[in-house]
């Protein structure tokens, strides 16, 4: 796989574009699992790279994102702190936004949020990470206590009480914590 230039920091837009290229190569079976792992690990070693990776991977139209390979999972495992934090935030965001889309009657957009939610849950379950479990518990605790590690994130998103309850429910219903 041709990695982006490592001499310059990976920007969020570049990470999205390069992840889309990686996903296409995975779908076209151009990469082996070691190359996939290396490619994913490259993106998730920085916050901007990981953010771009998740935006592209979780929203991709390609079905390969519905069934992450061992290379994808191993690549994600290379940066547990960054990956766990972003997976938890992604789960919260797609859950809350899906509810908002339903309220607004935009079922197509809600369906897209549901797909992102399914993919996020699948990654969380396949990673089977103590770091993710801990952060999911911290997110639930933040919602319950209105103060904790995720309070700034929740405040920045302006989620209402129903959205926050929906986030807690998806964590509990899927036994993610």
C-alpha positions as CSV (number, residue, x, y, z in Angstrom):
1,X,0.0,0.0,0.0
2,X,1.2,3.5,-0.8
3,X,1.1,5.3,2.5
4,X,0.8,9.1,2.6
5,X,4.0,11.1,3.1
6,X,5.0,10.5,6.7
7,X,7.1,13.6,6.9
8,X,4.1,15.9,7.1
9,X,1.3,15.5,9.7
10,X,-1.8,13.7,8.3
11,X,-4.7,16.1,8.0
12,X,-8.3,15.1,8.6
13,X,-9.3,15.6,5.0
14,X,-6.3,13.7,3.7
15,X,-7.0,10.9,6.1
16,X,-10.5,10.6,4.8
17,X,-9.4,10.5,1.2
18,X,-6.6,8.0,1.8
19,X,-8.9,5.8,3.9
20,X,-11.3,5.7,1.0
21,X,-8.5,4.6,-1.2
22,X,-7.6,1.9,1.3
23,X,-11.2,0.7,1.5
24,X,-11.4,0.4,-2.2
25,X,-8.2,-1.6,-2.3
26,X,-9.6,-3.9,0.4
27,X,-12.8,-4.3,-1.5
28,X,-10.9,-5.1,-4.7
29,X,-8.7,-7.6,-2.8
30,X,-5.5,-5.8,-3.7
31,X,-4.1,-6.0,-0.2
32,X,-3.2,-8.9,2.1
33,X,-4.1,-8.8,5.9
34,X,-0.7,-7.6,6.9
35,X,-0.9,-4.7,4.4
36,X,-4.4,-3.9,5.7
37,X,-3.2,-3.9,9.3
38,X,-0.3,-1.7,8.4
39,X,-2.5,0.8,6.6
40,X,-5.1,1.0,9.4
41,X,-2.4,1.3,12.0
42,X,-0.9,4.2,10.1
43,X,-4.1,6.2,10.2
44,X,-5.0,5.5,13.9
45,X,-1.6,6.5,15.3
46,X,-2.8,10.1,15.3
47,X,-6.1,11.7,16.3
48,X,-6.6,13.4,13.0
49,X,-5.7,10.3,11.1
50,X,-8.0,8.2,13.2
51,X,-10.9,10.7,12.9
52,X,-10.5,10.6,9.2
53,X,-10.3,6.8,9.1
54,X,-13.5,6.4,11.1
55,X,-15.4,9.0,9.1
56,X,-14.5,7.2,5.8
57,X,-14.7,3.6,7.1
58,X,-18.0,3.9,9.0
59,X,-19.8,5.8,6.3
60,X,-18.4,3.9,3.3
61,X,-20.9,2.7,0.7
62,X,-18.7,-0.4,0.2
63,X,-19.9,-3.5,2.0
64,X,-16.4,-4.4,3.1
65,X,-16.9,-2.0,6.0
66,X,-19.8,-4.2,7.2
67,X,-17.4,-7.1,7.9
68,X,-14.0,-5.8,9.1
69,X,-11.1,-8.2,8.4
70,X,-8.5,-9.4,10.9
71,X,-6.1,-6.8,9.4
72,X,-8.6,-4.0,10.2
73,X,-9.1,-5.2,13.8
74,X,-5.3,-5.7,14.4
75,X,-4.6,-2.2,12.9
76,X,-7.2,-0.7,15.2
77,X,-5.6,-2.5,18.2
78,X,-2.3,-0.7,17.6
79,X,-3.6,2.5,19.1
80,X,-6.0,1.5,21.9
81,X,-6.4,4.9,23.6
82,X,-7.2,6.9,20.4
83,X,-9.3,4.2,18.9
84,X,-11.3,3.5,22.1
85,X,-12.1,7.2,22.6
86,X,-13.2,7.7,19.1
87,X,-15.3,4.6,18.9
88,X,-17.2,5.6,22.1
89,X,-17.8,9.1,20.7
90,X,-18.8,7.7,17.3
91,X,-21.4,5.4,19.0
92,X,-22.8,8.4,20.9
93,X,-22.9,10.6,17.9
94,X,-24.6,8.2,15.4
95,X,-27.1,7.2,18.0
96,X,-28.1,10.7,18.9
97,X,-28.1,11.9,15.3
98,X,-30.2,8.9,14.3
99,X,-32.8,9.9,16.8
100,X,-32.7,13.5,15.5
101,X,-33.2,12.4,11.9
102,X,-36.2,10.3,13.0
103,X,-37.7,13.2,14.8
104,X,-37.3,15.3,11.6
105,X,-38.9,12.5,9.5
106,X,-35.7,12.0,7.5
107,X,-35.7,8.2,7.4
108,X,-32.9,8.0,4.7
109,X,-30.5,9.9,6.9
110,X,-31.7,7.9,10.0
111,X,-30.8,4.7,8.0
112,X,-27.3,6.1,7.4
113,X,-26.9,6.8,11.1
114,X,-28.1,3.2,11.8
115,X,-25.5,1.8,9.5
116,X,-22.8,3.8,11.2
117,X,-24.1,2.6,14.5
118,X,-24.1,-1.1,13.4
119,X,-20.6,-0.8,12.1
120,X,-19.4,0.9,15.3
121,X,-20.9,-1.7,17.5
122,X,-19.4,-4.4,15.3
123,X,-15.9,-2.9,15.7
124,X,-16.4,-2.5,19.5
125,X,-17.4,-6.1,19.8
126,X,-14.7,-7.5,17.6
127,X,-12.0,-5.4,19.4
128,X,-13.2,-6.7,22.7
129,X,-11.1,-4.1,24.4
130,X,-11.0,-3.2,28.1
131,X,-10.2,0.4,27.1
132,X,-13.4,0.6,25.1
133,X,-15.5,-1.0,27.9
134,X,-14.1,1.4,30.4
135,X,-14.8,4.4,28.2
136,X,-18.4,3.2,27.6
137,X,-18.9,2.9,31.3
138,X,-17.4,6.4,31.8
139,X,-19.8,7.8,29.1
140,X,-22.8,6.2,30.9
141,X,-21.6,7.6,34.2
142,X,-21.2,11.1,32.7
143,X,-24.7,11.0,31.4
144,X,-26.0,9.9,34.8
145,X,-24.0,12.3,36.9
146,X,-23.8,15.2,34.4
147,X,-20.1,15.5,35.2
148,X,-17.1,13.3,34.3
149,X,-14.7,12.6,31.6
150,X,-17.2,12.9,28.7
151,X,-19.1,16.0,29.9
152,X,-17.2,18.5,27.6
153,X,-18.0,16.2,24.7
154,X,-21.7,15.9,25.5
155,X,-22.0,19.6,26.2
156,X,-20.3,20.4,22.8
157,X,-22.9,18.2,21.0
158,X,-25.9,19.8,22.8
159,X,-27.7,16.4,23.2
160,X,-31.0,16.5,24.9
161,X,-32.1,14.1,27.6
162,X,-33.8,11.7,25.2
163,X,-30.7,11.5,23.1
164,X,-28.6,10.8,26.1
165,X,-30.9,8.1,27.3
166,X,-30.8,6.6,23.8
167,X,-27.0,6.5,24.0
168,X,-27.1,4.8,27.4
169,X,-29.7,2.3,26.1
170,X,-27.7,1.2,23.1
171,X,-24.7,0.6,25.3
172,X,-26.8,-1.5,27.7
173,X,-28.9,-3.3,25.1
174,X,-25.9,-4.4,23.1
175,X,-24.0,-5.4,26.3
176,X,-21.1,-3.2,25.3
177,X,-20.3,-2.3,28.9
